[in-house]
């Protein structure tokens, strides 16, 4: 299957999709590791995101190799280091959201392939990763963001990171259900985390509120839904959205990033606002290099491409947004609020 064949004719970015996938596949190392770019670092969250791009395109062998790399490099406590370079640890901080995100990638792969043997194979890896994050949950429900290289818990909670863990917990519980595992401690952790995100946002580090991810991640993960989600989108739209261009990475800089824009499209689609999601998505479909792969970001109005490196995870999340809008795979509705509220 190629993405060019799968995308409907009205999708204006149909032509470069194959190039985006080709870039991710060519960047993947023989070990299965997927760095940001050739010669760049690898972090476990973006590694999983890139693997999800491969799954969308039907590159299942390459996606499985990515999960094999994770299984081989997982630490005894269920975590991974924050970054690796040429297969070796570079930053030995262990972040909750980075380590737990394997559950999202694994469930995404399962929804596309219905390969139950795959999630059964990686159950122990997923369980250990989720337990690492749950063990960092504060009494108030928020997730402490990391353990330092020296083994100390950094008792700072980030709204974006905790929202990512929320999505990981949902996917891990869905996998547990498929495998007939009862995980009440995860269910309790999810409820406490949702309560923290929705009702006590003040407990999270406010210094990150200038980042657009803090704006839409509570919606993307499905913690904020319905009228609460719509109010949050409307309240900060002008703060982060540059009409005709995309979403700023940070509110005080004229820098539009394709990853944040694509994730924002996922959030809009998750709310059921597919038409608005498609409008925003179309703003970035021409932001690509001559080889068809997508930019990381650009400044506006001078239209300077920055940074110049091509990122695997940026190209992957563009594919995820396209999937959510155009229904390319059986996993296209994985972020949809209705998907998780189905009978």
N, C-alpha and C positions, 0 to 999 in steps of 0.2 A: 504494500500500500504506500502510495506517496501522497503527501499533503496537497500537491497540486491537483491531483485527481479528486481529493476529498472535499476541498473547499468549494462552496457554491459560486456561481458565476458573479454574483453581486459583491463578493468579497474582493476589494480592490487590492489587497495584499497577497492574493493567491500566488502570483508568480514567484516572489522571493522566499516563500515558505521553505521550499526544498533547500535553498541556500542556507537558511538558518539552521536547519537540521544537519546539513552536511558539515557546517562549521562545528557544531557540538560534537558530532561523531568523530571528526578528524582531530579534535582537540583532546578527546578521551585517550588516556594512556593505556598501554597494554594491561596494566594492573587493574583497570576499571575506573581508576581515579579520574575525575573531571575537574581540572583546574579552571580558574577564571578565563585564562587564555594560555597559549603555549608559552611556557616559561614562567607563568604566574602562580600564585598561591592557590590552594584548595581549602575551602571551608566546608564543613559537613552540611550546612543548610543549603548553600548554593549548589553543592554537589548533588543533593537530592532534587533540587529544582531543575537542574540540567537533565537529570535522569527522567524526570516527568516529561520534559520536552521530547526525549527519545521515545518514551512510551506512547505519547500522542501520535507520533509519526509511524508507529509500528516497528520501531527498532528495538524489539524486545530482547534480543541477545545482548545488545549493548547496555540496555537498561539493567538487565540481570547482573552483568559484570559490575555495574556501579554499586549494586547492593552487595555483591560479593566483597568488594573493596571495603565497604562499611563494616561488614561482619568481621573481616580480617583485622581491621584496625581499631575495633571497639575496645575501650579500656575496661578494666575489671569492674568498675562501678557503674558501667552502662553508658558512659559518656564518650565523647570524642574531644580531642583538642580543638581549639578554635581555628587553627590554620596549620597547613602542611605545605612544604615546599620540596618538590622532587621526592615525594614519598616520606620525608622526614618531618617530625613536628617542628613548627616554627613558633607558635604561640601556645603555651601549655595551659592557658586559661580554659576552663570547661564551662560552656554556657548552656543553660537549661533549654532555651529555645532551639539552639543549633542541634543539640543532642536528641531532642524529642521529635524533630521533624521527619525522621525516617518513617514514622507511622503514617504521615500524610502521603509520602511517596509510595509506600507499600500498598496502602489502600487504593490509591490512584491506579497503580499497576493492576491490582485485583479487579477493580471495576471495569477496566478495559479488557482484560484477558479472562476473567473469571477463573483464574488459576489458583485453586484453593491450596494446592500443594506448595505454591510459592509462599503464601502467607504462613502456612504451617511450618515451612522450613525456617522462616525468619522470626517466628513467634518469640523465641527466647531472646533474640537480639532486640526486638521491639519492646518486649516487656521490661528488659533491663534499662533501656533508654528512657522509657516513660517513668519508671520508678526513680531514676536519677532526678528527673524534673520534679516529680511529686514530692520527693524528699526535700526539695528546696522551697516548698510552699510555706509561706508565712502564716501565722495564726489568723490574719485577716483575709486570707484567700489568695493574695497576690503571690507571684512566683519571684523569689530572689533570683537575680539574673545570672550569677556565675559563682564558680569556685576558683580561687586564684591558683597559680602554679604552686604556691606554698601550701595549698590545702585549706585556705580560709574562705568561708562563705561571705561573699559581698552582699550585704543586706540592703541592696538597692533594687527596687522593682521598676521595670520598664513596661509601659502600657503596650507598646508594639510587641515586645518579647513575650509578655504574658498572654497577649492575644494569639500569638503564634502557638504557644503551648496549649491554649484552649482548643485550637483546631487539631493539634496533634492528639490531644486526649480524646476528642470526638472520634477521630479516625482509628485510634488504638482500641477504643471500646467497640467500634463497628467490626474490627478484625476479631476481637475477642468473642463477639456474638457469633460470627461466622464459624469460629472454632469451638463454640460451646464452652467458653471459659467465663466464669462469673468473676467480675472484678469490682466489687462494691467500693473498695478504697479509691479506685479511679473515678467512679461515679460521684462519690462524695467530694473528691478534689475538683471535679468539673463544676459541680454546683457552687462550691465556695469561690472558685475562680470567676465564674459568671457573675456572682453577686458582687465581687470586688470590682470587676470591670464596669458593670452597669450602675452600681449604686455608690461606689466609693472611689471615683476616679482620682480624688485628691491624694490617695495613698501612693500614687505612682510618681516617678521622678518628673517634675514639671519642665526641666531643662530640655526635654526632648519634644516639647509641644510645638516647636517650630518646624519639626519634621512632618511631612505630609502623612507618613505611615501612621503616626499617632492619631491622625484624623480618621482614616478609613479602616485601619486594621480591626478595631472592635466590631465593625460591620462585616468586613471580609470573613472573619472567623465565625460569625454568626452569633456572637454574644449579644450584640445590639441588633434588634430586628424591628420591623413594623414602623410605627410612627416615630419611635425613638431614633431609628436609623435615618429616616427621612429628615428629621429635624437636624441631626448632626451633619448630614451632607449639605443641607441648605445653609447652615450657620457659617461654615468655613469654606464654602465654594470659592468665593472671591479671593480668599486668602491664599489658596493653593493652586487654583486652576487658571492657566493662561489660555484664554479662548483661542481656538484654532491651532494651538501648539501642544498642549498636554498639561501634565501636573508637575509642579515644582517639587524638587527634592526637599528644599527648605523654604519657608515662607519669605525670608528676607534676601533671597538670591534669585536672579533671573535665569535659573538653571532648570531646564526641563529634563527629566529622565524618563526613558522609555519603560524601565522596570516599574517605577512608581505609577506611571500612566496606565500600564497594562494591569497592574494589581488593582488600581482604582476601577478600571473597567470590570474586573472580576467582582469587585464589591458592588458596583451598580447592577451587574447581572445577577448577583446573589440576592439582591433586594427585589428582583423581578423587573428592573428597569432596563430591559435589553435595548430598546431604541436609543436611549441616551448613552448607554455603554458603547453601542456601535458608532455613534457620532464621535465620541471622544477617541475611540480606537482608530477611526479613519484619519484622525489628525496626525498619527505617527506612522502610518503605513508607507509613506515615502521617505522616512528618515532611515536610510540604509546606504551602505557602501556599494561600490560598483559590482562587487561579487554577490550582492543581494542580502548579506547579513545586516543586522540592524545596529544602529548607533547605540552607544550607552546613553548619551545625552547631548544636549546642546544648549547654548545660551541664546537668549532672545532679547533684543531684536537683531543682534549682530550675526546670529546663526553660526557661531563657532562650535564645532564639534568637540566635545570634551567629556571624558578623556578620550584619547584616540584609540585606545585598546578596544578590541572587540571582546565582549564578555559572553561566555556560554550561557550564564543564567539569565541575562537580559534577553537573549534570543529565545530561551525556553519559556519565559513568562509571556512573551508576545504570543507564542503558540498556545499557551494556556488561555489567554484572553480570547484568541480566535476560536478556540474550542468552546468556551462558555457562550460566545455570541452565536456561532454558526452550528453548534451541535455536531462536531466532527467525530466524537468518540462516545462510548457509553459512560465515560467519566466527565462529560461536559458539564453536568449539573452538580458536581461534587461540592462546590462552595455554595450552592443555592440554599437559601433558608427553607424553602419548601421541601427540598430533598431530605433534610434532617427532621422535618416535622411530618413526614409521610406516615400514614397509619401503619 
